[in-house]
Amino acid sequence: MTDLSTGSGAVSGADEAHLQHAIKVAHASREVGNHPFGAILVTNEDIIIEGQNTVVTLGDPTGHAETNLVRIAATLLPRETLRTSTLYTSTEPCAMCAGAIYWAGVGRVVYALPEEELAAMVPLQDGEATMNLPCREVFARGGNTVTVAGPALLAEAAEVHAGFWDARR
């Protein structure tokens, strides 16, 4: 596994295909009135769980796509399976989501849009600024290794946010 303090894994063609799926989940989240974030969990190249953002529809500020996915995954899958799984997400996990991913034991994360680019689009989220804390920094503080790859597919990942945050400034 990659040492998070010095670098990250590469994004492969298969990774990009899974990221495209996570971006489609983000579009679906936006279509039902939630923030445009989506995540999927892949084991043995099979998508086994999808997670949408539910912050608006459930009124839960912790209802981020990755955290929703991890809640389900941790109840359904053994830790050994999570350790060998990859979580793909349309946008870099925030500090809260990175913590949930870490505590669930997911072994690898691949993201599209980096947090810093999201922060540039969203100076205020529901009155609060984003944390703008890279997930690599969160993971590096733990005792277990989480391999991180990304960013990738920046144009596709940014497109799902186009115009969404403008009305929320």
N, C-alpha and C positions, 0 to 999 in steps of 0.2 A: 504494500500500500504506500501511497505517496505521503511524504512528510508535509503536512499542511503549512508548516512555518516557512517552507522554502519554495513551494510550488503547487502544481495541481496536475491531475491526469488530463490526457488529451480527449477531445470530443471526437468520436468516430462517426461514420456514416449511419450506423445503427442508432447511435445516441441521438443524432439529428432527427431521425424518423420518430423516435420516442418524444423528443422535445416538440416536434410538430403536433403530436397528439396532445401533449400537455397544453399547448397553446390553443388547440381546439376546445379543450375543457375550459380554458380561461374565457373563450368566446361564449361558451354555453353559460358560464357563471354570469357574465355581463348581460346576456340576453334575458335572464330571469331577475335582473335588478341588483345583482351583487357586484362587488368589486371584481375587476377582470384578472383573476388569478386562477390557475389550474395546476394540478399535480397528478402524477400517476406513479404507481409502484410496479416495478418490473422484476420478475423472478424468472430465470431461465428463458429470457427473451419474451415472456408472456406478460401482458398487462393483467395484473390481478386486482388492483383497486384504483379507482379514480377519486380525486377529491376536488370539490369546488369550494370557492370562498362562499361563506354564508353570513358574513358580518351584517349585511343590511336585512336580509329576509328573516334571520333569527334574532337580530338585535344583540349579537354576541361579539364583542370586540376581539375575542380570541378565535373566531370562526374563520381563520385563514385556511386556504386550500391545503397546505402541507400539514398543519395541525389537525384538521379534520381527517385527512388521510391517515395520519399516524395513529390517531385515536382508534380508528377502525382496524388498522393493520395490527396494532399491539394486542387487540383482543382476539383476533382471528388466527394469527400466525405465530409459530414458535420463534424464539429469539434467533435461533440458528438460521432460519429462513430470512429474517430481517437483515441479519449480518451480511448475507450474500446477495441481497436485493439492491436495486438502484432506484432512488426516488428522482424522478424527472419533474422539473417545475418550470413554469413559464417565466418566472421572475426569481431572482436569488432569494433564498429564504431569509426572512428577518431574524432578529436575535431570538424572539420567542419561538419561532418555527424551528430554527437551528437547534435550540435547546430541546424541543420535543423530539426532533429527529435523532439527536444524540442520545437522549434518555431511552428512546425506543430501541436503539441499537442498529439503526439502518447503516449499512456499510459504505454506501456511495451516494453522492448527490451530483446531479448534472442540471445546470440551470441555463436559461436563455438570457433574459435581460438582467444586467447587474444592478444591484441596489443603488449605486450612485446615479445611474441613469433614471431609475424610478424616482429618486429623490429630486432630481432636476425637473421632473414632470409634475411632482406632487409636493409643492412646498408646504402645504398643510393638508392633513387628512382628518376630516371631521374636527378641525380646530387644533390638531396636533401635528407637529412636524414628524417626518419619518426618522428612524433612529440612525439610518445611514451607517450601519455597522456590518462590514462584510462577514458572511457566514464562516469564512475560513478563520477569522479571528475568534469567533465563538468556539468552533470545533477545536482549534489549537489549544484552548484552555483546559480541555478535558483529558482524561487519561487514556481514552480509546481513540483510535484513528478512524476518521471519516474521510474517505477520499472525495475530493471535490473536482469537478470539471466544469468549465464554463468561464466566461460567457460564450454563447453561440446563437446564431440565428437572430441577431439583433433587430433587423428590420421587421421580421415577422412578429417578434416578441413585443416590440414597441407599438406595432400597428393595433394590437388589441386594446391598448390604452388610449389611442388617438381620440381626442375630444372628450373622453370620459371624465377626466379630472378637472376640465375647464369650468364646469358648472359648480364644482365643489370648492373652488378657491375662495 
